Amino acid sequence: MLVPLFRTLSKLPLPALHVMGAALGWFVYLASPSYRKLMRTNMRAAGFGQHLSAAIAESGKSIIELAFVWCAPPGKVAGMATDENWDYVQSVIDSGRGIMFLTPHLGCFEITAQQIALRTKLTVMYRPPKQAALKPLIEGARARHNLHLAPANLSGVRILAKCLKRGEPIGVLPDQVPQQGEGVWAPFFGRPAYSMTLPAKLAQLGNAEIILVYAERRPAGRGFIVRFVPFGQELEGSPAERAGMINRAMEQLIARCPAQYFWSYNRYKQPGGVPAPDARVDA
């Protein structure tokens, strides 16, 4: 049922979808005590509790707008997005150096890969959805012209590494909780979060330029601004220290538009088989 629904919704204008999304966000927040508690706890602990009301509406928009991003004609989707600082990205591409785009769950993160693929080849790591019915829809939306998928396993890591060595861009979501053995405990807004080590390993393996990217949602459904931000530092130290550097970079992005982060995600959960972190993780 979700696929036909999304295709129907994609025919509506984005402002209408965002109005519907805001209502959905409030409905879910009021209907689910566990969702409400997690969102409030995460935002207050990060120091953004004053943005709670806005974040509730933005969380609903992030769901409904997927119908537009995934199912609307690519040209129509591209017409609702503008790029900021692409000249910097192009200069790195022209130099022949590989790029690793790091995209947190901030704003309309699904549109960022599509925008990049309008200008250059891009390979992104992909984990199939838990709902099998959504797989054809998501894979069709993500595997468009110039946009290629690498599975979230060892073979996918090899694909990404080869892309970087050829001087091609790749994309990774850095703020997901990895599986056992694929992460380290590192601070995220002052709390220990099990964090991916893969981005730092890939960047160093391929001598890649790290560029942060997020798509800020403009008010009243007027589209998105895809912002490209240089990482601006060399990853150094232990795996935990490198993961901490990436987490701090994510924090700085989130602080730009905190209401648009995915606060309802259980970022601080302890994966099965992973020892608990120390009581204190140094920032």
Accessible surface in RSA format (square Angstrom, percent):
REM  Atomic radii and reference values for relative SASA: ProtOr
REM  Chains: A
REM  Algorithm: Lee & Richards
REM  Probe-radius: 1.40
REM  Slices: 20
REM RES _ NUM      All-atoms   Total-Side   Main-Chain    Non-polar    All polar
REM                ABS   REL    ABS   REL    ABS   REL    ABS   REL    ABS   REL
RES MET A   1   196.34 101.7 158.40 104.8  37.94  90.3 125.45 106.7  70.89  93.9
RES LEU A   2    72.52  40.4  70.41  50.4   2.11   5.3  70.55  49.5   1.97   5.3
RES VAL A   3    28.00  18.4  27.87  25.2   0.13   0.3  27.87  24.2   0.13   0.4
RES PRO A   4    78.06  56.9  73.24  66.8   4.82  17.5  77.04  63.6   1.01   6.3
RES LEU A   5    88.34  49.2  83.34  59.6   5.00  12.6  87.74  61.6   0.60   1.6
RES PHE A   6    19.02   9.5  19.02  11.8   0.00   0.0  19.02  11.5   0.00   0.0
RES ARG A   7   134.76  56.6 134.12  68.4   0.64   1.5  40.38  55.2  94.38  57.2
RES THR A   8    85.38  60.7  82.85  84.0   2.53   6.0  57.40  77.1  27.98  42.3
RES LEU A   9    16.42   9.1  16.41  11.7   0.01   0.0  16.42  11.5   0.00   0.0
RES SER A  10     7.15   6.0   5.69   7.6   1.46   3.4   0.02   0.0   7.13  10.0
RES LYS A  11   160.79  78.4 135.55  83.2  25.25  60.1  90.47  81.4  70.33  74.9
RES LEU A  12    67.56  37.6  67.56  48.3   0.00   0.0  67.56  47.4   0.00   0.0
RES PRO A  13    77.92  56.8  73.98  67.4   3.94  14.3  77.92  64.3   0.00   0.0
RES LEU A  14     3.58   2.0   0.44   0.3   3.13   7.9   0.44   0.3   3.13   8.4
RES PRO A  15    61.14  44.6  59.49  54.2   1.66   6.0  60.01  49.5   1.13   7.0
RES ALA A  16    36.60  33.7  28.73  44.3   7.86  17.9  35.21  49.6   1.39   3.7
RES LEU A  17     0.00   0.0   0.00   0.0   0.00   0.0   0.00   0.0   0.00   0.0
RES HIS A  18     5.04   2.8   4.61   3.2   0.43   1.1   4.75   4.9   0.30   0.3
RES VAL A  19   109.43  72.0 103.88  94.0   5.55  13.4 107.56  93.5   1.87   5.1
RES MET A  20    78.06  40.4  69.88  46.2   8.19  19.5  66.56  56.6  11.51  15.2
RES GLY A  21     0.00   0.0   0.00   N/A   0.00   0.0   0.00   0.0   0.00   0.0
RES ALA A  22    23.85  21.9  23.72  36.6   0.13   0.3  23.85  33.6   0.00   0.0
RES ALA A  23    65.45  60.2  51.39  79.3  14.06  32.0  60.40  85.1   5.05  13.4
RES LEU A  24    57.34  31.9  52.73  37.7   4.62  11.6  56.74  39.8   0.61   1.6
RES GLY A  25     1.80   2.2   0.00   N/A   1.80   2.2   1.80   4.9   0.00   0.0
RES TRP A  26    95.09  38.2  95.09  46.0   0.00   0.0  81.43  43.4  13.66  22.2
RES PHE A  27   139.02  69.5 133.04  82.4   5.98  15.6 138.16  83.8   0.85   2.4
RES VAL A  28    50.88  33.5  49.24  44.6   1.64   4.0  50.88  44.2   0.00   0.0
RES TYR A  29    16.02   7.5  16.02   9.1   0.00   0.0   9.92   7.5   6.10   7.5
RES LEU A  30   119.85  66.7  99.28  71.0  20.57  51.7  99.50  69.9  20.35  54.8
RES ALA A  31    63.84  58.7  29.96  46.2  33.88  77.1  39.84  56.1  24.00  63.6
RES SER A  32    31.06  26.2  28.89  38.5   2.18   5.0  20.64  44.0  10.42  14.6
RES PRO A  33    90.70  66.1  86.80  79.1   3.90  14.2  87.47  72.2   3.23  20.1
RES SER A  34    85.58  72.3  73.10  97.6  12.48  28.7  55.08 117.3  30.49  42.7
RES TYR A  35    44.49  20.8  38.67  22.0   5.82  15.1  38.43  28.9   6.06   7.5
RES ARG A  36    58.80  24.7  58.80  30.0   0.00   0.0   9.97  13.6  48.83  29.6
RES LYS A  37   151.54  73.9 146.22  89.7   5.33  12.7  94.11  84.7  57.44  61.2
RES LEU A  38    51.02  28.4  48.08  34.4   2.95   7.4  50.71  35.6   0.31   0.8
RES MET A  39     0.86   0.4   0.86   0.6   0.00   0.0   0.86   0.7   0.00   0.0
RES ARG A  40    84.04  35.3  83.41  42.5   0.63   1.5   9.78  13.4  74.25  45.0
RES THR A  41    61.55  43.8  55.35  56.1   6.20  14.8  47.34  63.6  14.21  21.5
RES ASN A  42     6.02   4.2   4.79   4.6   1.23   3.0   1.29   3.1   4.73   4.6
RES MET A  43     0.51   0.3   0.51   0.3   0.00   0.0   0.51   0.4   0.00   0.0
RES ARG A  44   144.94  60.9 125.67  64.1  19.27  45.9  47.46  64.9  97.48  59.1
RES ALA A  45    51.59  47.4  16.48  25.4  35.11  79.9  28.96  40.8  22.63  60.0
RES ALA A  46    16.79  15.4   0.42   0.7  16.37  37.2   2.68   3.8  14.11  37.4
RES GLY A  47    49.45  61.0   0.00   N/A  49.45  61.0  33.43  91.7  16.01  35.9
RES PHE A  48    27.82  13.9  27.82  17.2   0.00   0.0  27.82  16.9   0.00   0.0
RES GLY A  49    27.80  34.3   0.00   N/A  27.80  34.3  13.45  36.9  14.34  32.1
RES GLN A  50   140.55  78.6  96.49  70.5  44.06 104.9  64.10 136.4  76.45  58.0
RES HIS A  51    59.13  32.3  56.85  39.5   2.28   5.8  36.39  37.5  22.74  26.5
RES LEU A  52    31.18  17.4  30.86  22.1   0.32   0.8  30.86  21.7   0.32   0.9
RES SER A  53    70.31  59.4  66.54  88.8   3.77   8.7  33.19  70.7  37.11  52.0
RES ALA A  54    50.59  46.5  38.81  59.9  11.77  26.8  48.22  67.9   2.37   6.3
RES ALA A  55     0.89   0.8   0.04   0.1   0.86   1.9   0.04   0.1   0.86   2.3
RES ILE A  56     1.62   0.9   1.62   1.2   0.00   0.0   1.62   1.2   0.00   0.0
RES ALA A  57    17.97  16.5  17.97  27.7   0.00   0.0  17.97  25.3   0.00   0.0
RES GLU A  58    25.19  14.5  24.35  18.4   0.84   2.0   2.29   4.4  22.90  18.7
RES SER A  59    16.09  13.6   7.41   9.9   8.68  20.0  13.23  28.2   2.85   4.0
RES GLY A  60     2.65   3.3   0.00   N/A   2.65   3.3   2.65   7.3   0.00   0.0
RES LYS A  61    31.26  15.2  31.26  19.2   0.00   0.0   6.16   5.5  25.09  26.7
RES SER A  62    22.28  18.8  18.05  24.1   4.23   9.8  14.15  30.1   8.13  11.4
RES ILE A  63    80.51  45.8  80.51  60.0   0.00   0.0  80.51  58.0   0.00   0.0
RES ILE A  64    19.32  11.0  19.18  14.3   0.14   0.3  19.32  13.9   0.00   0.0
RES GLU A  65     1.43   0.8   1.43   1.1   0.00   0.0   0.00   0.0   1.43   1.2
RES LEU A  66    27.73  15.4  27.73  19.8   0.00   0.0  27.73  19.5   0.00   0.0
RES ALA A  67     0.00   0.0   0.00   0.0   0.00   0.0   0.00   0.0   0.00   0.0
RES PHE A  68     1.56   0.8   1.56   1.0   0.00   0.0   1.56   0.9   0.00   0.0
RES VAL A  69     0.00   0.0   0.00   0.0   0.00   0.0   0.00   0.0   0.00   0.0
RES TRP A  70    20.33   8.2  13.19   6.4   7.14  16.8  13.19   7.0   7.14  11.6
RES CYS A  71    32.50  24.6   3.14   3.5  29.35  69.0   8.65  21.9  23.85  25.7
RES ALA A  72     2.11   1.9   0.00   0.0   2.11   4.8   0.75   1.1   1.36   3.6
RES PRO A  73    84.85  61.8  79.09  72.1   5.76  20.9  84.76  70.0   0.10   0.6
RES PRO A  74    76.53  55.8  73.34  66.9   3.19  11.6  74.12  61.2   2.41  15.0
RES GLY A  75    57.27  70.6   0.00   N/A  57.27  70.6  40.91 112.3  16.36  36.6
RES LYS A  76    91.60  44.7  76.16  46.7  15.44  36.8  63.64  57.3  27.96  29.8
RES VAL A  77     1.72   1.1   1.72   1.6   0.00   0.0   1.72   1.5   0.00   0.0
RES ALA A  78    25.17  23.1  17.61  27.2   7.57  17.2  18.37  25.9   6.80  18.0
RES GLY A  79    64.19  79.2   0.00   N/A  64.19  79.2  34.49  94.7  29.70  66.5
RES MET A  80    53.83  27.9  47.10  31.2   6.73  16.0  19.20  16.3  34.63  45.9
RES ALA A  81    11.20  10.3   0.00   0.0  11.20  25.5   0.02   0.0  11.18  29.6
RES THR A  82    76.06  54.1  71.88  72.9   4.18  10.0  68.74  92.3   7.32  11.1
RES ASP A  83    38.66  27.1   6.14   6.1  32.53  76.9   3.47   8.2  35.19  35.1
RES GLU A  84    73.89  42.4  69.99  53.0   3.90   9.3  33.02  63.9  40.87  33.4
RES ASN A  85    67.02  46.2  47.60  46.0  19.42  46.8  19.25  46.3  47.76  46.2
RES TRP A  86    19.97   8.0  16.79   8.1   3.19   7.5  14.97   8.0   5.00   8.1
RES ASP A  87   121.67  85.2 113.19 112.7   8.48  20.1  35.03  82.4  86.64  86.4
RES TYR A  88    63.62  29.7  57.24  32.6   6.39  16.6  53.79  40.4   9.83  12.1
RES VAL A  89     0.00   0.0   0.00   0.0   0.00   0.0   0.00   0.0   0.00   0.0
RES GLN A  90    63.63  35.6  63.63  46.5   0.00   0.0  30.72  65.4  32.92  25.0
RES SER A  91    60.97  51.5  48.04  64.1  12.93  29.8  44.61  95.0  16.36  22.9
RES VAL A  92    13.88   9.1  11.44  10.4   2.44   5.9  13.88  12.1   0.00   0.0
RES ILE A  93    42.52  24.2  32.31  24.1  10.21  24.6  33.02  23.8   9.50  25.8
RES ASP A  94   106.69  74.7  70.22  69.9  36.47  86.2  34.11  80.3  72.58  72.4
RES SER A  95    82.93  70.1  39.61  52.9  43.32  99.8  48.96 104.3  33.97  47.6
RES GLY A  96    51.02  62.9   0.00   N/A  51.02  62.9  32.88  90.2  18.15  40.6
RES ARG A  97    84.26  35.4  76.36  38.9   7.90  18.8  36.54  49.9  47.72  28.9
RES GLY A  98     2.47   3.1   0.00   N/A   2.47   3.1   0.14   0.4   2.33   5.2
RES ILE A  99     0.41   0.2   0.41   0.3   0.00   0.0   0.41   0.3   0.00   0.0
RES MET A 100     0.00   0.0   0.00   0.0   0.00   0.0   0.00   0.0   0.00   0.0
RES PHE A 101     1.58   0.8   1.58   1.0   0.00   0.0   1.58   1.0   0.00   0.0
RES LEU A 102     0.00   0.0   0.00   0.0   0.00   0.0   0.00   0.0   0.00   0.0
RES THR A 103    11.66   8.3  11.66  11.8   0.00   0.0   5.49   7.4   6.17   9.3
RES PRO A 104     0.00   0.0   0.00   0.0   0.00   0.0   0.00   0.0   0.00   0.0
RES HIS A 105    20.70  11.3  19.38  13.5   1.32   3.4   5.42   5.6  15.28  17.8
RES LEU A 106     0.00   0.0   0.00   0.0   0.00   0.0   0.00   0.0   0.00   0.0
RES GLY A 107     3.03   3.7   0.00   N/A   3.03   3.7   0.00   0.0   3.03   6.8
RES CYS A 108     2.77   2.1   0.51   0.6   2.26   5.3   2.26   5.7   0.51   0.6
RES PHE A 109    48.73  24.4  42.22  26.1   6.51  16.9  42.22  25.6   6.51  18.6
RES GLU A 110    19.36  11.1  12.50   9.5   6.86  16.3   6.35  12.3  13.00  10.6
RES ILE A 111     0.00   0.0   0.00   0.0   0.00   0.0   0.00   0.0   0.00   0.0
RES THR A 112     4.31   3.1   4.31   4.4   0.00   0.0   0.06   0.1   4.25   6.4
RES ALA A 113    20.43  18.8  19.38  29.9   1.05   2.4  20.43  28.8   0.00   0.0
RES GLN A 114    20.05  11.2  15.62  11.4   4.43  10.6  13.10  27.9   6.95   5.3
RES GLN A 115     9.37   5.2   8.66   6.3   0.71   1.7   0.33   0.7   9.03   6.9
RES ILE A 116     2.36   1.3   2.23   1.7   0.14   0.3   2.36   1.7   0.00   0.0
RES ALA A 117     4.13   3.8   3.54   5.5   0.59   1.3   3.79   5.3   0.34   0.9
RES LEU A 118   103.54  57.7  72.33  51.7  31.21  78.5  74.06  52.0  29.48  79.3
RES ARG A 119   126.31  53.0  92.07  46.9  34.24  81.5  22.70  31.0 103.61  62.8
RES THR A 120    19.73  14.0  14.04  14.2   5.69  13.6   8.23  11.1  11.50  17.4
RES LYS A 121    79.96  39.0  76.44  46.9   3.52   8.4  39.82  35.8  40.13  42.8
RES LEU A 122     2.10   1.2   1.94   1.4   0.16   0.4   2.10   1.5   0.00   0.0
RES THR A 123     5.17   3.7   5.10   5.2   0.07   0.2   1.90   2.6   3.27   4.9
RES VAL A 124    19.74  13.0  19.74  17.9   0.00   0.0  19.74  17.2   0.00   0.0
RES MET A 125    40.83  21.1  21.43  14.2  19.40  46.2  10.88   9.2  29.96  39.7
RES TYR A 126    11.42   5.3  10.38   5.9   1.04   2.7  11.38   8.6   0.04   0.0
RES ARG A 127   126.77  53.2 111.57  56.9  15.20  36.2  56.79  77.6  69.98  42.4
RES PRO A 128    69.16  50.4  57.42  52.3  11.73  42.6  57.42  47.4  11.73  72.9
RES PRO A 129    32.97  24.0  11.40  10.4  21.57  78.4  22.05  18.2  10.92  67.9
RES LYS A 130   214.72 104.7 173.74 106.6  40.97  97.6 125.03 112.5  89.69  95.5
RES GLN A 131   102.89  57.5  96.25  70.3   6.64  15.8  41.76  88.9  61.13  46.4
RES ALA A 132    82.86  76.2  67.86 104.7  15.00  34.1  71.32 100.4  11.54  30.6
RES ALA A 133    74.18  68.2  54.78  84.5  19.40  44.1  67.10  94.5   7.07  18.7
RES LEU A 134    25.82  14.4  25.82  18.5   0.00   0.0  25.82  18.1   0.00   0.0
RES LYS A 135    89.38  43.6  89.38  54.8   0.00   0.0  36.86  33.2  52.51  55.9
RES PRO A 136    97.25  70.9  80.19  73.1  17.06  62.0  88.33  72.9   8.92  55.4
RES LEU A 137    13.15   7.3   6.94   5.0   6.21  15.6  11.18   7.9   1.97   5.3
RES ILE A 138    11.68   6.6  11.68   8.7   0.00   0.0  11.68   8.4   0.00   0.0
RES GLU A 139    50.07  28.7  49.10  37.1   0.97   2.3  12.59  24.3  37.48  30.6
RES GLY A 140    47.09  58.1   0.00   N/A  47.09  58.1  35.89  98.5  11.20  25.1
RES ALA A 141     2.74   2.5   0.11   0.2   2.63   6.0   1.37   1.9   1.37   3.6
RES ARG A 142    55.66  23.4  55.36  28.2   0.30   0.7  14.84  20.3  40.81  24.7
RES ALA A 143    53.41  49.1  30.09  46.4  23.32  53.1  30.09  42.4  23.32  61.8
RES ARG A 144    52.98  22.2  39.44  20.1  13.54  32.2  34.98  47.8  18.01  10.9
RES HIS A 145   150.64  82.3 129.99  90.3  20.65  52.8 100.92 104.0  49.72  57.8
RES ASN A 146    42.17  29.1  35.59  34.4   6.58  15.9   0.95   2.3  41.22  39.8
RES LEU A 147     4.33   2.4   1.68   1.2   2.66   6.7   1.68   1.2   2.66   7.1
RES HIS A 148    82.53  45.1  80.25  55.8   2.28   5.8  54.44  56.1  28.09  32.7
RES LEU A 149    47.82  26.6  21.94  15.7  25.88  65.1  21.96  15.4  25.87  69.6
RES ALA A 150     0.02   0.0   0.00   0.0   0.02   0.0   0.02   0.0   0.00   0.0
RES PRO A 151    51.21  37.3  48.24  44.0   2.96  10.8  50.49  41.7   0.72   4.5
RES ALA A 152    29.18  26.8   4.60   7.1  24.58  55.9   7.01   9.9  22.18  58.7
RES ASN A 153    80.15  55.3  67.42  65.2  12.73  30.7  41.60 100.1  38.55  37.3
RES LEU A 154   113.49  63.2 105.05  75.2   8.44  21.2 107.43  75.4   6.06  16.3
RES SER A 155    54.67  46.2  50.72  67.7   3.95   9.1  42.19  89.8  12.49  17.5
RES GLY A 156     0.00   0.0   0.00   N/A   0.00   0.0   0.00   0.0   0.00   0.0
RES VAL A 157    38.01  25.0  38.01  34.4   0.00   0.0  38.01  33.0   0.00   0.0
RES ARG A 158   138.75  58.3 135.90  69.3   2.85   6.8  45.01  61.5  93.73  56.8
RES ILE A 159    71.20  40.5  69.81  52.0   1.39   3.3  70.80  51.0   0.40   1.1
RES LEU A 160     0.00   0.0   0.00   0.0   0.00   0.0   0.00   0.0   0.00   0.0
RES ALA A 161    10.16   9.3   9.66  14.9   0.50   1.1  10.16  14.3   0.00   0.0
RES LYS A 162   125.98  61.5 124.44  76.4   1.53   3.7  69.24  62.3  56.74  60.4
RES CYS A 163     2.64   2.0   2.64   2.9   0.00   0.0   0.00   0.0   2.64   2.8
RES LEU A 164     3.38   1.9   0.19   0.1   3.19   8.0   0.19   0.1   3.19   8.6
RES LYS A 165   137.96  67.3 100.54  61.7  37.41  89.1  59.13  53.2  78.83  84.0
RES ARG A 166   142.82  60.0 107.23  54.7  35.59  84.7  70.59  96.5  72.23  43.8
RES GLY A 167    20.86  25.7   0.00   N/A  20.86  25.7   4.45  12.2  16.41  36.8
RES GLU A 168    35.20  20.2  34.48  26.1   0.72   1.7  16.60  32.1  18.60  15.2
RES PRO A 169     6.24   4.5   5.61   5.1   0.63   2.3   5.61   4.6   0.63   3.9
RES ILE A 170     0.00   0.0   0.00   0.0   0.00   0.0   0.00   0.0   0.00   0.0
RES GLY A 171     7.47   9.2   0.00   N/A   7.47   9.2   6.72  18.5   0.75   1.7
RES VAL A 172     6.83   4.5   1.79   1.6   5.04  12.2   4.98   4.3   1.85   5.0
RES LEU A 173    47.22  26.3  42.46  30.4   4.77  12.0  42.46  29.8   4.77  12.8
RES PRO A 174     3.68   2.7   0.31   0.3   3.37  12.3   0.31   0.3   3.37  21.0
RES ASP A 175     2.37   1.7   2.03   2.0   0.33   0.8   2.00   4.7   0.37   0.4
RES GLN A 176    61.08  34.2  61.08  44.6   0.00   0.0  10.73  22.8  50.35  38.2
RES VAL A 177    14.86   9.8   1.10   1.0  13.75  33.1   1.10   1.0  13.75  37.3
RES PRO A 178     8.19   6.0   2.99   2.7   5.20  18.9   6.68   5.5   1.51   9.4
RES GLN A 179   100.76  56.3 100.53  73.5   0.22   0.5  27.73  59.0  73.02  55.4
RES GLN A 180   110.08  61.6  90.71  66.3  19.37  46.1  23.82  50.7  86.26  65.4
RES GLY A 181    69.28  85.4   0.00   N/A  69.28  85.4  36.91 101.3  32.37  72.5
RES GLU A 182    90.27  51.8  84.43  63.9   5.84  13.9  36.91  71.4  53.36  43.6
RES GLY A 183    13.35  16.5   0.00   N/A  13.35  16.5   0.00   0.0  13.35  29.9
RES VAL A 184    37.00  24.3  32.94  29.8   4.06   9.8  37.00  32.1   0.00   0.0
RES TRP A 185    43.93  17.6  32.45  15.7  11.48  27.0  32.05  17.1  11.88  19.3
RES ALA A 186     0.56   0.5   0.00   0.0   0.56   1.3   0.56   0.8   0.00   0.0
RES PRO A 187    11.73   8.6  11.52  10.5   0.21   0.8  11.52   9.5   0.21   1.3
RES PHE A 188     2.64   1.3   2.64   1.6   0.00   0.0   2.64   1.6   0.00   0.0
RES PHE A 189    31.19  15.6  16.69  10.3  14.50  37.7  25.06  15.2   6.13  17.5
RES GLY A 190    63.04  77.7   0.00   N/A  63.04  77.7  29.76  81.7  33.29  74.5
RES ARG A 191    69.01  29.0  68.88  35.1   0.13   0.3  25.34  34.6  43.66  26.5
RES PRO A 192    34.34  25.0  31.01  28.3   3.33  12.1  31.01  25.6   3.33  20.7
RES ALA A 193     0.00   0.0   0.00   0.0   0.00   0.0   0.00   0.0   0.00   0.0
RES TYR A 194     9.62   4.5   9.62   5.5   0.00   0.0   3.90   2.9   5.72   7.0
RES SER A 195     1.49   1.3   1.49   2.0   0.00   0.0   1.49   3.2   0.00   0.0
RES MET A 196    24.06  12.5  19.18  12.7   4.88  11.6  17.52  14.9   6.53   8.7
RES THR A 197    12.68   9.0  10.93  11.1   1.76   4.2   8.44  11.3   4.24   6.4
RES LEU A 198    30.06  16.7  29.19  20.9   0.87   2.2  29.94  21.0   0.13   0.3
RES PRO A 199     1.14   0.8   1.14   1.0   0.00   0.0   1.14   0.9   0.00   0.0
RES ALA A 200     3.29   3.0   3.29   5.1   0.00   0.0   3.29   4.6   0.00   0.0
RES LYS A 201   109.18  53.3 102.76  63.0   6.42  15.3  60.88  54.8  48.30  51.4
RES LEU A 202     2.43   1.4   2.20   1.6   0.23   0.6   2.37   1.7   0.06   0.2
RES ALA A 203     6.56   6.0   3.86   6.0   2.70   6.1   4.13   5.8   2.43   6.4
RES GLN A 204    93.24  52.1  66.87  48.9  26.36  62.8  36.89  78.5  56.34  42.7
RES LEU A 205   102.35  57.0  78.11  55.9  24.24  60.9  84.70  59.5  17.64  47.5
RES GLY A 206    11.41  14.1   0.00   N/A  11.41  14.1   2.63   7.2   8.78  19.7
RES ASN A 207   103.41  71.3  98.74  95.4   4.67  11.2  31.17  75.0  72.23  69.8
RES ALA A 208     8.28   7.6   0.00   0.0   8.28  18.8   0.00   0.0   8.28  21.9
RES GLU A 209    33.57  19.3  32.08  24.3   1.49   3.6   3.83   7.4  29.75  24.3
RES ILE A 210    13.24   7.5   8.20   6.1   5.03  12.1   8.20   5.9   5.03  13.7
RES ILE A 211     0.00   0.0   0.00   0.0   0.00   0.0   0.00   0.0   0.00   0.0
RES LEU A 212     6.94   3.9   6.94   5.0   0.00   0.0   6.94   4.9   0.00   0.0
RES VAL A 213     0.00   0.0   0.00   0.0   0.00   0.0   0.00   0.0   0.00   0.0
RES TYR A 214     1.67   0.8   1.67   1.0   0.00   0.0   0.00   0.0   1.67   2.1
RES ALA A 215     0.00   0.0   0.00   0.0   0.00   0.0   0.00   0.0   0.00   0.0
RES GLU A 216    41.00  23.5  41.00  31.0   0.00   0.0   1.64   3.2  39.36  32.1
RES ARG A 217     9.41   4.0   2.72   1.4   6.69  15.9   1.27   1.7   8.14   4.9
RES ARG A 218    81.74  34.3  78.49  40.0   3.25   7.7   5.62   7.7  76.12  46.1
RES PRO A 219    88.84  64.7  80.23  73.1   8.61  31.3  88.83  73.3   0.01   0.0
RES ALA A 220    73.95  68.0  42.70  65.9  31.24  71.1  62.59  88.1  11.36  30.1
RES GLY A 221     0.87   1.1   0.00   N/A   0.87   1.1   0.00   0.0   0.87   2.0
RES ARG A 222   127.77  53.6 112.11  57.1  15.66  37.3  58.15  79.5  69.62  42.2
RES GLY A 223     0.06   0.1   0.00   N/A   0.06   0.1   0.06   0.2   0.00   0.0
RES PHE A 224     0.92   0.5   0.00   0.0   0.92   2.4   0.00   0.0   0.92   2.6
RES ILE A 225    40.09  22.8  40.09  29.9   0.00   0.0  40.09  28.9   0.00   0.0
RES VAL A 226     0.00   0.0   0.00   0.0   0.00   0.0   0.00   0.0   0.00   0.0
RES ARG A 227    41.58  17.5  41.58  21.2   0.00   0.0   3.71   5.1  37.87  23.0
RES PHE A 228     3.86   1.9   0.27   0.2   3.59   9.3   0.27   0.2   3.59  10.3
RES VAL A 229    24.19  15.9  23.74  21.5   0.45   1.1  24.19  21.0   0.00   0.0
RES PRO A 230    53.01  38.6  42.65  38.9  10.36  37.7  42.65  35.2  10.36  64.4
RES PHE A 231    16.94   8.5   3.00   1.9  13.93  36.3   3.19   1.9  13.74  39.3
RES GLY A 232    73.50  90.6   0.00   N/A  73.50  90.6  36.24  99.4  37.26  83.5
RES GLN A 233    90.23  50.5  64.91  47.4  25.31  60.3  31.04  66.1  59.19  44.9
RES GLU A 234   126.52  72.6 118.14  89.4   8.38  19.9  48.14  93.1  78.37  64.0
RES LEU A 235    15.75   8.8   4.59   3.3  11.16  28.1   4.59   3.2  11.16  30.0
RES GLU A 236   119.77  68.8 112.46  85.1   7.31  17.4  38.68  74.8  81.09  66.2
RES GLY A 237    45.59  56.2   0.00   N/A  45.59  56.2  27.06  74.3  18.53  41.5
RES SER A 238    50.60  42.8  40.70  54.3   9.90  22.8  42.02  89.5   8.58  12.0
RES PRO A 239    60.73  44.3  58.72  53.5   2.01   7.3  59.56  49.2   1.17   7.3
RES ALA A 240    41.62  38.3  37.72  58.2   3.90   8.9  37.88  53.3   3.75   9.9
RES GLU A 241   101.91  58.5  93.98  71.1   7.93  18.9  43.87  84.9  58.04  47.4
RES ARG A 242    33.35  14.0  33.35  17.0   0.00   0.0   0.03   0.0  33.32  20.2
RES ALA A 243     2.36   2.2   0.32   0.5   2.04   4.6   1.75   2.5   0.61   1.6
RES GLY A 244     2.23   2.8   0.00   N/A   2.23   2.8   2.23   6.1   0.00   0.0
RES MET A 245    23.54  12.2  23.16  15.3   0.38   0.9  16.10  13.7   7.43   9.8
RES ILE A 246     5.21   3.0   5.21   3.9   0.00   0.0   5.21   3.8   0.00   0.0
RES ASN A 247     3.97   2.7   3.97   3.8   0.00   0.0   0.00   0.0   3.97   3.8
RES ARG A 248    96.91  40.7  96.46  49.2   0.45   1.1  44.07  60.2  52.84  32.0
RES ALA A 249     4.54   4.2   3.32   5.1   1.22   2.8   4.16   5.9   0.38   1.0
RES MET A 250     0.91   0.5   0.91   0.6   0.00   0.0   0.91   0.8   0.00   0.0
RES GLU A 251    35.31  20.3  33.84  25.6   1.47   3.5   6.63  12.8  28.68  23.4
RES GLN A 252   127.29  71.2 118.76  86.8   8.53  20.3  44.50  94.7  82.79  62.8
RES LEU A 253     2.61   1.5   2.61   1.9   0.00   0.0   2.61   1.8   0.00   0.0
RES ILE A 254     0.15   0.1   0.15   0.1   0.00   0.0   0.15   0.1   0.00   0.0
RES ALA A 255    56.05  51.5  36.62  56.5  19.43  44.2  36.90  52.0  19.15  50.7
RES ARG A 256   126.54  53.1  90.91  46.3  35.63  84.8  37.32  51.0  89.22  54.1
RES CYS A 257    12.61   9.5   7.30   8.1   5.31  12.5  12.61  31.9   0.00   0.0
RES PRO A 258    12.79   9.3  12.79  11.7   0.00   0.0  12.79  10.6   0.00   0.0
RES ALA A 259    15.18  14.0  14.36  22.2   0.81   1.9  14.36  20.2   0.81   2.2
RES GLN A 260    22.72  12.7  14.38  10.5   8.34  19.9   3.05   6.5  19.67  14.9
RES TYR A 261    12.81   6.0   7.05   4.0   5.76  15.0   5.23   3.9   7.59   9.4
RES PHE A 262    72.48  36.3  66.89  41.4   5.60  14.6  71.06  43.1   1.42   4.1
RES TRP A 263     7.26   2.9   4.87   2.4   2.39   5.6   6.00   3.2   1.27   2.1
RES SER A 264    18.16  15.3   6.17   8.2  12.00  27.6   1.93   4.1  16.24  22.7
RES TYR A 265    54.45  25.4  49.65  28.3   4.80  12.5  45.04  33.8   9.42  11.6
RES ASN A 266    64.16  44.2  61.57  59.5   2.60   6.3  14.43  34.7  49.73  48.1
RES ARG A 267     5.77   2.4   5.77   2.9   0.00   0.0   5.45   7.4   0.32   0.2
RES TYR A 268    36.47  17.0  19.08  10.9  17.39  45.2  17.08  12.8  19.39  23.9
RES LYS A 269    92.00  44.9  84.44  51.8   7.56  18.0  42.22  38.0  49.78  53.0
RES GLN A 270    94.37  52.8  68.05  49.7  26.32  62.7  20.42  43.5  73.95  56.1
RES PRO A 271    19.87  14.5  10.21   9.3   9.66  35.1  18.45  15.2   1.42   8.8
RES GLY A 272    67.21  82.9   0.00   N/A  67.21  82.9  45.01 123.5  22.21  49.7
RES GLY A 273    58.01  71.5   0.00   N/A  58.01  71.5  31.70  87.0  26.31  58.9
RES VAL A 274     8.78   5.8   4.32   3.9   4.46  10.8   5.42   4.7   3.36   9.1
RES PRO A 275   106.26  77.4  94.44  86.1  11.82  42.9 105.76  87.3   0.50   3.1
RES ALA A 276    68.78  63.2  45.93  70.9  22.85  52.0  45.93  64.7  22.85  60.5
RES PRO A 277    39.14  28.5  21.74  19.8  17.40  63.2  24.92  20.6  14.22  88.4
RES ASP A 278   112.18  78.6 101.62 101.1  10.56  25.0  23.53  55.4  88.64  88.4
RES ALA A 279   115.52 106.2  68.13 105.1  47.39 107.8  81.16 114.3  34.36  91.0
RES ARG A 280   181.79  76.3 164.44  83.8  17.35  41.3  72.04  98.5 109.75  66.5
RES VAL A 281    33.85  22.3  17.73  16.1  16.12  38.9  20.52  17.8  13.34  36.2
RES ASP A 282    89.65  62.8  75.26  74.9  14.39  34.0  31.43  74.0  58.21  58.1
RES ALA A 283   105.31  96.8  57.24  88.3  48.07 109.3  63.95  90.1  41.36 109.6
END  Absolute sums over single chains surface
CHAIN  1 A    12987.0      10341.5       2645.4       7734.1       5252.8
END  Absolute sums over all chains
TOTAL         12987.0      10341.5       2645.4       7734.1       5252.8
